[in-house]
């Protein structure tokens, strides 16, 4: 039944273009994505799929149509305007959606032209991921069935030369994805399932023209001896050559390496003889003298080289491909504490990051992801974790360019982790893998390795998430990655529940928390011998206090008035915009218990939201400060991935900025706690930590420690002078005077010469929240006694003068236009927790946006200058409000 099927190594790579005219492609070496689709439910079309796949023989006027090359069924229906996000995601509307329409297969169809076939020409159809399985037809012939074309990450290449004509039709018959039985892209308890379960052509299907010899994806290995940059680097470029002819051919292969500035670094040529149907790897080695080194953003620049390989037969182009790469090295070890430690370019690298959430309908937007990556860098994060949401190839290009490290890997649960040793743990366990499943796993890893191997942003690959793969699957994964020239760490899973012998311990912990814990959680020690679960030690692969409450402008977009009342009037109610309804995280019960007890029962939605932002800010700040502080501890805190960075849909928790890209308390808490040079407070020991994430900043630093009460009265002042060292943290002193009855404010300012490098304000009492460590669960640690911050509500009002001007500082983010906002506290009392937000003429939030700082507290009569950057000119006013400051709006 199947026509010629090439191995998955041919499934990616080459030149991507946009089809703007017929024929779809016009020369050897070109590869073009199918640009648009007619699509329809199988219940509404002819059951003869062979007939449907004939060019010119089907009237699709009444079908759905989408001007997109890739989209799931829901993504397509949203893209063509049949549904709207604003309606679909509002309140619980998703519960009333017609889910049943996706219980049957659907078909995608596209007609296209190809050049007249000439001797030695070949046309290849390449899939890069269809969720989760599909039958493929070209010009009335089935070229693949769903047994073979299965798996959301399984790319395959089909030689359609014998079927090609000037007029062609492609039909893709997709089957409903079932997470327990198929290798799909699911979300477990992150959010409700998509109505279509992600079914459809979520990655491009391409048509490629070649000569007699086709090229697989490039593999680029870089040998850069340490100290990096002080020695020549050796680059090995490799590509698979497949002779598509029935006779032997003489292949001329050429590789050219070019610097980012356009200078040719080296050229090498080979002559290769290929027998009929034979495959060989063609390898080139080039030396780069005095190489430009690629660094994570915090540590340096991101220069990229380009390797281009050309195949020619009889002096005519047969195929071509190119790929960017960087000169860098990544390694990891599992230390004596069974914790993973990464190094980048020879330096210990503390991972500071977040867990990425793809769009619920698997839609891709390069501009949106670029803004997300820029947000991460602005927050001080250096790594993004992709748990089975490995998106499109463009993601890695963006990460390379911006200097954001990537930990990729398979997702948890469902079919992906259907192993014998965790089978009884699931309520509705998926079937344990059979022979077909192992074949799909092999196709998946081969394809993904070909997509991501060359990228310098890759930090590691997790072949398991919550559970490690069995020995057979591990061997498949490791061999697939290494066959692609994999050079960065391969890690068994994101947890310490077990490991395969081939890879050894993962060195990563997944013991929570996932719900709210107080800030002292991250600084607590185990002096009583009790396990501390997710506290600041080792490598936390996914953990956090479960926060991420959107501000009012965002809430109005997806919650009804009654939904918003439930937030503060019904603190234990299950909420649709949390996790799915059978999840532990379907309500805000644990979160609200802390908020109500610590800050007092809310009196309104506005009161609830500002207390929520206080809660969120201190939660994320403490987590990142705890991990940063203990980077050089006896048992070091080697990495932290906050759960989560962002959501798949508008959600009420688990994010560092909301679905509409509005940053709030959890964002700025992260940004404060992750500063490159920083000074932090230890809630447990009352110590002061001097933190340095850089590789090159060192020398004398001054820390000013000021403590005042809520009335503005000075309690104590200290000045500490110490030396900072690159990539280190240590305790440099103690805060004096916290033992008072009411709430006090602590301000820590780190001075680099006469410039403030970090400013940080805490609200404290003489006590801390009492944690019941012995009764910890996988998702949180109970609190037996909360701190009392209710006196904050008794603060006198403060008056703040706000002045807007042009920013004199150049933004470090391309395309951002800056303004300055100066805040002057005109009062004798602190101006507590001021938030600033830019809005347009209609009063709607202007996002995305970059503030130098936000949710700030001003000392009596203190002046603070902030900057704000936007990517457009929509902002017309800045709104300012605070815990004891009346809201105001100031025109830009």
Secondary structure by P-SEA (a helix, b strand, c coil): ccccccccccccccbbbbbcccccccccccccccccccccccccccccccccccccccccccccccccccccaaaaaaaacccccccccccccccccccccccbbbbbbbbbccccccccbbbbbbbccccccbbbbccccccccccccccccbbbbbbccccccccbbbbbbbccccccccccccccccccccccccccccccccccccccccccbbbbbbbcccccccbbbbbbbbbbbbccccbbbbbbbbbbbbcccccccbbbbbbbbbccbbbbbbbbbbbbcccccccccccbbbbbbbbbbbbbccccccccbbbbbbbbbbbbbbccccbbbbbcccccccccbbbbbccccccccaaaaaaaaaaaaaacccccccccccccaaaaaaaaaabbbbbbbbbcccccccccccccccccccccccaaaaaaaaaaaaaaaaaccccccccbbbccccccccaaaaaaaaaaaaaacccccccccccccccccccccccccccccccccccccccccccccccccccccccccccccbbbbbcaaaaaacccaaaaaaaccccccccccccccccccccaaaaaaaaaaaccccccaaaaaaaaaaaaaaaaaaaaaaaaaaccccccccccccccccccccccccccccccccccaaaaaaaaacccccccccccccbbbbbbcccccccbbbbbbbbbcccccccbbbbbbbbbbcccccccccccccccccbbbbbbbbbccccccbbbbbbbccccccccccccccccccccccccccccccccbbbbbbbbbbbccccccccbbbbbbbbbccccccccbbbbbbbcccccccccbbbcccbbbbcccbbbbbbbbbccccccbbbbbccccccccccc
